[in-house]
Amino acid sequence: MLKKRSVEKKEEKKPPTEEEMLKILSGADKKDYERICAEYGFTDFRGILKKLKEMKKKEEVEMVRVLKPLEDITAKAGTNVIFDTILELKDPNIRMQWFLGAELLRLQYSHGKYEAKQMGTKHMLCISSVSLSDMGTYTLQVGDKRLSARLSVIDEPLKFLSDFKPKKVTERQTAMFEIRLSKKTDAPLIWKVKGKEVKRDEKFDVSLSEDGLTYTLKIKDVKVSDTGDYTISIGDLTATVPLFIERIPITFTSHLKNTHVQERGKAHLECEMSSKDVHIQWLKDGCDITASRRYIFMHEGRRAEVIIEDCELTDEGEYSVVCTQDNDPHKYVTSANLTVDERFASVKSGLSDAQCPTGSSTELCVVLDDEKVDGVWLRDGVEISELSGVQVVKQGAVHKLVFSGLTEAHEGKYTFKAKGAESEAVLTVADPPEIDSSVLDLLGAEPVTVKAGQTATIKIPFKGKPLPKVTWYKDGVEVIEDERTKVERTADGTSLVLSRCVREDSGAIMLRLKSDCGTAVANLHLNVIDHPRPPQGKVEFLELSGKCITMKWKAPRDNGGNQVTSFVIERRKADKKSWTRVGEVDSSTTVFSDDKVEEGQTYQYRIRAVNAEGISDPLETEEVCSGEPIEPPGTASQPQVSNITKNTMTVSWAPPSYDGGAPVLGYILERRKKGSNMWVQVNKELLTDTKFMVDGLVDDVEYEFRVTSENRAGAGSPSTISNAVLAKDPIRESFVDSLIFFVSLSLWISII
């Protein structure tokens, strides 16, 4: 029997509502919106797109949520104010800008006027020492949000806070006026005395306190002339303070002192007062001598002096100084006695023996202690009356015998005699050794040059009486005669003869002529030219590859006396005896590259220096192979980060242990944010140092670094990535943290 199959009724699927569709599309990709709407049977595709766009815009607006808005502030001029707001930010790195009106505040260029601070969700703008110019509307722009508040500044009227009492100051002290204002002002404060404005100089010192409220005037070393009314003016305010000066009694800081002087000598009597503004009167034995021409009176500053020239016995007596000053009725006196003693002449500076060259000018000189005393000159015991070429001169206490055109006829024993004084000396004629200046100029102008193997003859003429001792030196060492070295001497010259010269004979030559009356020296340079010495040291191979061998050497220690013009490079194969010239380079370089080599072949090189005299002996290298390859360098060490701030870090590393066969040319430094796969190269050009300061970092972001070495073959593998480092200014440990650590440590020790 057939069973009747029941037909199930298919239930129709109801399309989702608009709110349900928004939830479905909010988690889907934009390109799949139309397909998803079709699957769910939702037909109002344009309407749902519009609703979805409005919903996302509303979510973006809610990126900034204001918990406390900015509030208007009223403050007094000169005080500090703070605008603050509390914000809930979904993006902590969102850009914030402060404005005054429509003008952006450039906080970093405000010299501390404006400062933006943040404490958690609280954001503040601090304004120091506000003035009327700071009034206005301040706006904080955070994303699309703008928060505003107004600053009002109250300015109080300017007034004096100081008492203006008369000031009394003792003479020569410093008078000081201090004026305190009720507030700061840009108006200038002007001090005046006797109607004339006071300017800052050595006398007056005008200053302003750090808070800008106290003005000070200092009057240094006050005098009677400084008495008067001092007026202070600032804006519309004016005040006057009188200044009175009290005189200081005169004291003698240095009194007249009793003085002894010899007859016909000079007497000085002097004293020093405590003030220079005094009137001076001089007395001798109680009589006024101020107008007498017998005395020389001097009054300079606080010092008073009387000078008595050519003292006589009648000048003995008591001398007094009487001092007075204006506005002071007192007289101030100091006294002292002058004693004049009779005296005899004595020799202060006697004659000295003299040796002088023929035709020269000289003098014999005696100095006595009394310029009024005369004397006589004797030669070999006979008084000089007339002698050709001799002049007798007397200049005060100095007695001279002056000779011109000295000859052997002037030789002898000379004696000077005076009352109580006598001195003698011997004059002789002698000529020191002398080399003509033209000869010295010629010797110093150019070196004496000879070729190796030739004979060098150096002849120098001279004059001298008696005949001087002749000594030749080479490089500071006395020349000793041998089979190659001869020294010839005559009455008017000397010669140094060097036969079969060698390069080592080059050096500084000096001739020294010495006698009892002088020394003469001639200097010259002997240059023996020869072919150069071989290039120096061991040859350094900079490159050993299958295509090129590059070598480096040092220039010869001795160029043979002539400049090296070039270097000749030769080579031979290891199994060959013959040498082949492979190149020649200018003397300015000591590097040569041989690019005509066979890979895997062993070579030996030799290098010779060339100058105008010939070619040097060779400098031979070791045998080297041209088959060593060059590859990129190894890996540098893991970078280390130090000196961390919110904007900069210093990254350092060590070079790779393997350079790949060629010197490392430099390094490439890269950075990336932690968690990112995108590396950014920090340097535009290769870094030659192993340390580099990275700037332009973003505050509160972690960074990682890596370094790649590079040589002529290319870049090697990047180094191990550095530890992640947070860009943040260092924060000092607070006192509370230190205290917590100390208590924790104490508890731990107690438990143990």
C-alpha positions in Angstrom: 0.0 0.0 0.0 1.3 3.3 -1.0 1.9 5.8 1.8 0.9 9.4 1.0 3.9 11.7 1.5 3.1 14.9 3.3 4.3 18.1 1.7 6.0 20.4 4.2 5.2 24.1 3.9 8.4 26.2 3.4 8.5 29.1 5.8 9.4 32.4 4.2 12.6 34.2 5.6 11.8 37.7 7.0 14.4 40.5 6.0 16.3 42.1 8.9 15.3 45.5 10.3 17.4 48.7 9.6 19.0 48.5 13.1 19.9 44.8 12.6 21.4 45.5 9.2 23.6 48.3 10.6 25.0 45.9 13.2 25.7 43.3 10.4 27.5 45.8 8.1 29.5 47.5 10.9 31.8 44.5 11.1 32.1 43.8 7.4 34.4 45.1 4.7 33.1 48.1 2.6 33.4 46.2 -0.7 31.1 43.4 0.6 28.2 45.8 1.6 26.1 45.3 -1.5 26.5 41.5 -1.5 25.5 41.2 2.2 22.4 43.3 1.6 21.3 41.1 -1.3 21.9 37.9 0.8 19.6 39.2 3.6 17.0 40.6 1.2 17.5 44.2 2.3 16.5 46.5 -0.6 17.2 50.0 0.7 20.9 49.9 -0.1 21.5 53.7 -0.4 19.5 54.5 2.7 21.5 52.0 4.8 24.8 53.3 3.5 23.8 56.9 4.5 22.8 55.6 8.0 26.1 53.7 8.3 28.1 56.8 7.4 26.3 58.9 10.0 26.9 56.3 12.6 30.7 56.2 11.9 30.9 60.0 12.0 29.2 60.0 15.4 31.8 57.5 16.6 34.6 59.7 15.3 33.2 62.7 17.1 33.2 60.7 20.3 37.1 60.4 20.0 37.2 63.4 22.3 35.0 63.6 25.3 35.0 66.8 27.5 34.6 66.0 31.2 35.4 69.5 32.4 35.4 72.6 30.0 37.7 75.6 30.1 36.4 78.4 32.4 36.8 82.2 32.2 39.5 83.7 34.5 39.9 87.1 36.0 43.4 87.9 37.5 45.5 90.8 38.7 48.3 92.1 36.5 51.7 90.4 37.3 50.1 87.2 38.6 50.3 83.7 37.1 47.1 82.0 35.7 46.3 78.4 34.6 43.5 77.4 32.2 42.6 73.7 32.8 40.2 71.2 31.2 39.6 67.4 31.7 39.4 65.4 28.5 38.8 61.7 27.8 40.9 60.9 24.6 40.6 57.7 22.6 43.8 58.5 20.8 46.5 59.8 23.3 48.6 61.1 20.4 45.9 63.3 19.1 47.1 66.8 18.1 46.4 69.7 20.6 46.9 73.4 19.8 46.3 76.5 21.9 45.2 79.8 20.4 44.9 83.4 21.7 42.1 84.8 19.5 42.9 83.5 16.0 46.7 83.4 16.6 48.4 80.1 17.3 50.6 80.1 20.5 54.1 79.0 19.7 54.9 77.6 23.1 58.5 76.7 22.4 59.4 80.3 21.3 57.6 82.1 24.2 60.7 82.2 26.5 58.6 80.7 29.4 55.6 83.0 29.0 53.4 80.0 28.0 53.7 76.4 29.1 51.4 73.4 28.3 51.2 70.7 30.9 49.3 67.4 31.3 48.5 65.4 34.4 46.6 62.3 33.5 43.4 63.5 31.7 43.9 67.1 33.0 45.3 69.4 30.3 46.6 72.9 31.4 48.0 76.1 29.8 50.1 78.1 32.3 50.6 81.9 31.7 53.2 83.7 33.8 53.1 87.3 34.9 49.9 88.3 33.0 49.5 91.9 31.7 46.8 93.8 29.8 48.3 92.6 26.5 47.5 89.0 27.6 43.7 89.6 27.8 41.6 87.8 25.3 39.9 84.5 24.4 42.1 81.3 24.7 41.1 78.3 22.7 42.2 74.7 22.9 41.8 72.8 19.5 41.7 69.0 20.1 40.8 67.2 16.8 37.5 68.7 15.8 36.7 69.9 19.3 37.3 73.6 20.2 37.2 74.7 23.9 37.4 78.4 24.7 37.6 80.7 27.8 38.3 84.4 28.4 41.1 85.9 30.4 40.4 89.3 32.0 43.3 91.3 33.6 42.7 93.9 36.4 45.3 96.7 36.4 45.7 98.7 39.7 46.9 102.3 39.7 50.7 102.9 40.0 51.8 104.5 43.4 54.9 104.8 45.6 55.1 102.4 48.6 58.3 104.1 50.1 58.6 106.8 52.7 60.5 109.9 51.5 62.5 111.1 54.5 65.5 113.4 54.4 68.8 111.4 54.2 72.0 112.3 56.0 75.3 110.7 54.9 78.8 111.1 56.1 81.2 112.4 53.5 82.9 109.8 51.2 80.4 107.2 52.1 77.7 105.8 49.7 74.3 107.3 49.8 71.4 105.0 48.8 67.8 105.8 47.9 65.3 102.9 47.4 61.9 103.5 45.9 59.3 100.7 46.0 56.4 100.7 43.4 53.0 99.1 43.8 53.3 97.3 40.5 55.5 96.8 37.5 55.4 99.4 34.8 57.1 99.9 31.4 57.3 103.7 32.0 61.0 104.7 32.7 61.9 106.0 36.2 64.0 109.2 36.1 66.3 110.5 38.9 67.2 114.2 38.9 69.4 116.3 41.1 69.5 120.1 40.9 67.3 119.8 37.8 69.8 117.5 35.9 68.9 113.9 35.0 71.1 111.3 36.7 72.8 108.9 34.3 74.6 105.7 35.4 78.3 106.1 35.5 81.2 105.7 38.0 79.5 108.2 40.4 75.9 107.0 40.2 74.6 103.4 40.1 71.0 103.0 39.1 69.5 99.5 39.4 66.2 97.6 39.4 65.3 94.6 41.5 64.6 91.2 40.0 60.8 91.6 40.7 60.8 94.9 38.8 59.3 96.8 41.8 62.3 98.4 43.7 64.4 101.1 42.1 67.7 101.9 43.7 70.0 104.9 43.3 73.5 104.7 44.8 75.8 107.8 45.0 79.3 106.7 45.6 82.0 108.7 47.5 79.6 111.5 48.3 81.0 115.1 48.6 79.7 118.4 49.9 78.8 119.2 46.3 76.4 116.3 46.2 74.1 118.0 48.8 70.7 118.8 47.4 67.2 117.6 46.5 66.9 114.4 44.6 63.7 114.0 42.5 62.1 110.8 41.4 59.7 110.8 38.4 57.8 107.9 36.8 54.8 108.5 34.7 52.6 111.0 36.5 54.2 110.3 39.9 56.9 112.6 41.4 58.7 112.7 44.8 61.6 114.6 46.3 64.2 113.5 48.9 66.8 115.9 50.3 70.4 114.7 50.9 72.7 116.3 53.5 76.5 115.7 53.7 78.5 115.7 57.0 82.3 116.6 56.8 84.9 114.2 58.0 87.7 115.7 60.2 91.1 115.8 58.5 93.6 113.2 59.7 97.2 112.7 58.6 97.6 109.1 57.2 101.3 110.0 56.8 102.9 112.7 58.9 105.9 114.8 58.0 109.1 112.9 59.0 112.4 114.3 60.4 114.9 114.3 57.5 118.7 114.4 57.2 120.3 115.5 53.9 123.8 116.3 52.9 124.8 119.7 51.9 124.0 120.5 48.2 121.7 117.5 48.2 117.9 117.5 47.6 115.5 117.4 50.6 111.9 116.0 50.4 109.3 116.6 53.1 105.9 115.1 52.4 102.7 114.1 54.2 99.4 112.5 53.3 95.9 113.6 54.4 92.7 111.7 54.7 91.0 114.1 52.2 92.2 115.7 49.0 89.7 118.6 49.2 91.9 120.7 51.6 93.8 124.0 51.7 97.6 123.8 52.4 99.9 126.3 54.1 103.6 125.7 54.6 105.6 127.1 57.6 109.3 127.2 58.5 110.1 127.9 62.1 106.6 129.4 62.3 106.9 131.7 59.3 104.8 131.3 56.1 107.0 130.2 53.2 104.1 129.3 50.8 105.0 132.1 48.4 108.8 131.6 48.6 110.6 130.7 45.3 113.3 128.9 47.2 111.0 125.9 47.6 109.0 123.7 45.2 105.5 122.9 46.6 103.4 120.1 45.2 99.8 119.2 46.1 98.4 116.2 44.2 95.3 114.5 45.6 95.8 113.8 49.3 99.6 114.2 49.1 101.4 117.4 49.9 105.2 117.8 49.4 108.0 120.4 49.5 111.2 119.9 47.6 114.4 121.9 48.5 117.0 121.7 45.7 120.8 122.2 46.5 120.3 122.4 50.2 122.3 124.8 52.3 123.1 124.8 56.0 120.6 127.7 56.4 117.8 125.5 55.2 117.8 123.6 58.6 114.7 124.1 60.7 111.2 123.0 61.7 108.7 122.7 58.7 105.0 122.5 59.3 101.9 121.8 57.1 98.6 123.6 58.1 95.5 122.0 56.6 91.9 123.5 56.5 88.7 122.6 54.6 85.5 124.4 53.7 82.7 124.4 56.2 85.1 123.3 58.9 86.6 125.9 61.4 89.4 123.6 62.6 93.1 123.7 61.6 95.1 120.5 61.3 98.9 120.6 61.7 101.9 118.2 61.2 105.6 119.2 61.7 109.1 117.7 61.2 112.7 118.9 61.4 115.2 119.1 58.5 118.9 118.6 59.3 121.6 119.5 56.6 125.0 117.7 57.0 128.3 118.7 55.3 129.5 116.0 53.0 132.5 114.8 51.0 132.5 113.1 47.5 132.8 109.4 47.1 132.8 107.0 44.1 129.3 105.7 43.4 130.3 103.8 40.2 134.0 103.4 39.3 135.9 102.8 36.1 136.2 99.4 34.4 138.9 98.0 32.1 137.9 98.1 28.4 139.0 96.4 25.2 137.7 98.1 22.0 138.2 97.6 18.3 140.2 100.0 16.2 138.3 103.1 14.9 135.4 102.5 17.4 134.0 105.0 19.9 134.0 104.3 23.6 134.0 106.1 27.0 135.4 105.7 30.5 132.8 106.8 33.1 132.9 107.6 36.9 129.8 108.4 38.9 130.2 110.3 42.2 127.6 110.8 44.9 127.9 114.6 44.7 127.3 116.4 41.4 128.9 119.6 42.7 132.3 118.1 43.0 134.8 118.5 40.1 137.8 116.2 39.2 140.8 115.7 36.9 141.7 112.9 34.4 145.3 111.4 34.1 146.8 109.0 31.5 149.8 107.0 32.7 150.1 109.4 35.7 150.1 112.6 33.5 147.1 115.0 33.6 145.3 115.1 30.3 145.2 118.6 28.9 144.9 118.0 25.1 144.7 114.5 23.4 143.5 114.0 19.9 140.1 112.2 19.6 139.4 112.6 23.4 136.7 114.8 25.0 136.2 115.4 28.8 132.5 115.5 29.7 130.8 116.3 33.0 127.0 115.7 33.5 126.1 116.3 37.1 127.7 113.6 39.2 128.8 111.7 36.0 132.3 112.3 34.7 133.2 110.9 31.3 136.3 110.5 29.0 134.8 110.1 25.5 137.0 108.6 22.7 136.2 108.8 19.0 138.3 106.9 16.3 140.2 104.8 18.7 143.9 104.0 17.8 146.9 102.4 19.6 148.0 105.9 20.7 145.0 105.9 23.1 146.1 102.8 24.9 147.2 103.3 28.6 146.2 103.5 32.2 143.6 106.2 33.0 142.9 107.7 36.5 140.1 110.0 37.7 140.8 112.0 40.9 138.4 114.1 43.0 138.1 115.3 46.6 138.0 112.1 48.6 137.4 109.9 45.5 139.7 108.1 43.0 139.2 105.4 40.3 141.4 103.9 37.5 141.1 101.5 34.5 143.2 100.2 31.6 142.1 100.8 27.9 143.5 98.5 25.2 142.7 98.2 21.5 141.6 94.8 20.1 139.6 93.7 17.0 137.2 90.8 17.4 137.0 88.2 14.6 134.6 89.3 11.8 133.2 87.7 8.7 131.9 89.9 6.0 128.1 90.2 5.9 127.9 89.6 2.2 129.7 86.3 2.7 127.2 85.4 5.5 124.3 86.3 3.2 125.7 84.2 0.4 126.2 81.2 2.6 122.8 81.4 4.1 120.9 82.0 0.9 121.5 78.6 -0.8 123.1 75.3 0.4 126.5 74.2 -0.9 125.6 71.4 -3.3 127.9 68.6 -4.7 127.3 65.2 -6.2 128.2 62.1 -4.4 131.9 61.1 -5.1 133.0 64.7 -5.7 135.1 67.0 -3.5 133.5 69.8 -1.5 135.6 72.9 -0.7 134.1 75.5 1.6 136.3 78.7 1.9 135.4 81.6 4.3 137.5 84.8 4.6 137.6 86.7 7.9 139.4 89.5 9.8 140.6 89.6 13.4 143.3 90.7 15.8 144.7 88.6 17.4 144.2 85.6 15.2 141.2 83.7 16.4 140.8 80.0 17.1 139.2 78.2 14.1 136.7 75.4 14.7 134.4 73.7 12.2 131.2 71.8 13.2 128.9 69.4 11.4 125.4 69.0 12.9 126.7 70.4 16.2 129.7 68.0 16.4 133.3 69.3 16.0 134.9 68.2 12.7 138.1 66.0 13.2 140.5 65.8 10.4 141.1 62.4 8.7 142.0 61.1 5.3 138.8 62.6 3.7 138.5 65.7 5.8 141.0 68.6 5.9 140.9 72.0 7.6 143.2 74.8 6.1 144.0 78.0 8.0 145.5 81.3 6.8 145.9 84.8 8.3 142.7 86.0 6.6 140.6 82.9 6.0 140.0 79.2 6.5 138.8 76.3 4.3 137.0 72.9 5.0 137.8 70.3 2.3 135.7 67.1 2.1 136.9 64.6 -0.6 134.9 61.7 -2.1 131.6 63.0 -0.6 128.9 60.6 0.4 125.2 61.3 1.1 125.9 61.1 4.9 128.1 64.2 4.6 125.0 66.3 4.1 124.0 68.5 7.1 124.4 71.8 8.9 128.0 73.2 8.8 129.1 75.9 11.2 132.4 77.8 11.4 133.2 79.4 14.8 136.0 82.0 15.2 136.9 82.8 18.8 139.3 85.2 20.5 139.6 87.0 23.8 137.7 90.0 22.4 134.9 88.3 20.6 133.3 85.4 18.6 132.1 85.2 15.0 129.9 82.4 13.5 129.1 81.4 10.0 126.3 78.9 9.2 125.6 77.0 6.0 124.1 73.8 4.7 126.0 71.1 2.7 123.9 69.0 0.4 125.4 65.9 -1.2 122.9 64.7 -3.8 122.6 61.0 -4.7 119.9 58.6 -5.9 117.2 58.0 -3.3 117.0 55.3 -0.7 114.5 52.4 -1.2 110.9 53.0 -0.2 110.2 52.2 3.5 108.9 49.3 5.4 106.8 46.3 4.5 104.4 46.7 1.6 100.7 46.6 2.6 98.3 44.8 0.2 94.9 46.5 0.2 93.3 44.1 -2.2 94.1 40.5 -3.4 91.4 39.4 -5.8 91.3 37.4 -9.0 91.1 40.6 -11.0 93.3 43.1 -9.2 96.2 43.4 -6.7 96.4 46.8 -4.9 99.5 47.6 -2.8 100.6 50.5 -0.6 104.1 51.5 0.6 105.9 54.4 2.3 108.1 57.0 0.7 111.9 56.7 1.2 113.2 58.1 4.4 115.9 59.9 2.4 115.2 61.3 -1.1 118.9 61.6 -1.9 118.8 65.4 -1.7 116.5 65.8 -4.7 112.7 65.4 -4.8 111.5 62.0 -5.7 109.7 62.2 -9.1 108.1 58.8 -9.4 107.9 55.2 -8.3 108.6 52.3 -10.7 106.7 49.0 -10.0 108.0 45.6 -11.3 106.7 42.1 -10.8 107.6 38.5 -11.5 105.7 35.2 -11.2 106.7 33.0 -8.3 108.4 30.5 -10.6 110.2 33.1 -12.7 113.5 34.9 -12.2 113.0 37.8 -14.7 111.2 41.0 -13.6 108.7 42.9 -15.7 107.8 46.5 -15.4 104.0 46.8 -14.7 103.7 50.5 -14.0 105.0 53.8 -12.8 103.2 56.3 -10.5 103.8 60.0 -9.6 105.6 60.7 -6.3 102.4 62.2 -4.9 100.9 58.7 -4.5 102.2 55.6 -2.8 99.4 53.3 -4.0 99.4 51.1 -7.1 96.8 48.7 -8.5 97.8 45.9 -10.9 94.6 44.9 -12.8 96.4 42.6 -15.3 96.7 39.5 -13.1 95.8 35.9 -13.6 93.4 34.5 -11.0 95.1 32.0 -8.7 98.6 33.1 -9.9 101.3 33.9 -7.3 103.3 37.1 -7.8 106.2 39.0 -6.2 106.6 42.8 -6.6 109.4 45.3 -6.1 109.2 49.1 -6.0 112.0 51.6 -6.7 112.1 55.4 -6.1 113.3 57.7 -8.9 114.9 61.2 -8.7 117.0 63.3 -11.0 120.2 61.4 -9.9 118.9 58.0 -10.7 116.9 55.1 -9.3 117.0 53.6 -5.8 117.5 50.0 -4.7 114.3 48.0 -4.8 111.9 47.3 -1.9 110.7 43.7 -2.5 107.4 42.3 -1.4 106.4 38.9 -0.2 104.8 36.4 -2.6 101.0 37.0 -2.8 98.2 35.1 -4.6 95.6 36.9 -6.8 92.8 34.3 -6.1 91.4 35.5 -2.8 87.8 36.6 -3.3 86.1 39.6 -1.8 82.6 39.2 -0.3 80.2 41.4 1.7 81.3 41.9 5.4 79.9 39.9 8.3 77.3 40.9 10.8 77.8 43.8 13.2 77.1 43.4 16.9 73.6 43.9 18.3 73.0 47.7 18.6 73.0 49.2 22.1 70.8 52.3 22.9 71.7 55.0 25.4 71.1 58.7 26.2 67.3 58.2 25.7 65.0 61.3 25.6 61.5 61.7 24.1 62.9 62.9 20.8 66.4 61.3 20.5 68.4 58.2 21.2 72.1 57.3 20.8 72.7 54.0 19.0 76.1 52.3 19.1 77.5 48.9 17.8 80.8 47.1 17.2 82.2 46.4 13.7 81.9 42.9 12.2 84.6 40.5 13.1 84.9 39.6 9.4 85.3 42.4 6.8 84.8 40.1 3.7 88.3 40.7 2.4 87.9 44.4 1.9 87.7 47.3 4.4 84.2 48.2 5.7 83.1 51.4 3.9 80.4 52.2 6.4 77.1 51.2 8.0 73.3 51.5 7.3 71.2 52.1 10.5 67.5 51.3 10.4 64.6 51.7 12.9 61.1 50.5 13.2 58.3 50.8 15.7 57.9 47.8 18.0 55.4 45.4 16.4 55.8 46.9 12.9 57.4 45.1 9.9 58.4 48.3 8.1 62.0 49.3 8.6 63.0 52.9 7.9 66.6 53.9 7.1 67.9 56.6 9.5 71.0 57.8 7.6 71.0 59.1 4.0 74.8 58.4 3.6 76.9 55.6 4.9 77.9 56.1 8.6 81.7 55.8 9.1 81.4 55.9 12.9 80.0 53.1 15.1 77.8 55.6 17.0 74.9 57.7 15.8 72.3 60.0 17.5 68.8 59.3 16.1 66.4 62.3 16.3 62.8 63.0 15.1 61.4 60.3 17.4 57.8 60.3 18.7 57.3 60.6 22.5 56.1 57.5 24.3 56.7 55.1 21.3 58.9 52.0 21.5 61.6 51.6 18.8 63.9 48.8 17.6 67.2 49.2 15.6 69.4 47.1 13.4 72.7 47.8 11.6 74.1 46.5 8.2 77.8 46.7 7.3 78.9 47.4 3.7 82.2 47.1 1.8 83.2 47.3 -1.9 81.4 44.0 -2.5 78.1 45.2 -1.1 76.0 45.1 2.0 76.2 42.2 4.5 73.4 40.8 6.6 71.6 43.0 9.1 72.6 42.7 12.8 70.5 41.2 15.6 67.6 43.5 16.4 68.2 45.7 19.4 66.1 45.5 22.5 62.9 47.7 22.2 63.4 51.1 23.8 60.7 53.6 24.8 61.2 57.2 23.7 60.8 59.1 27.0 62.6 61.7 29.0 64.3 60.2 32.1 62.2 60.6 35.3 64.0 61.0 38.7 63.0 58.7 41.4 60.6 60.4 43.8 61.1 60.7 47.5 58.0 58.5 48.1 59.3 55.7 45.9 62.7 55.8 47.7 60.9 55.6 51.1 58.7 52.6 50.0 61.9 50.8 48.7 63.6 51.5 52.1 60.7 50.2 54.2 60.3 47.1 52.0 64.0 46.4 52.3 63.8 46.8 56.1 60.9 44.4 56.4 62.7 41.8 54.2 65.8 42.0 56.4 63.6 41.6 59.6 61.9 38.5 58.2 65.3 37.0 57.4 
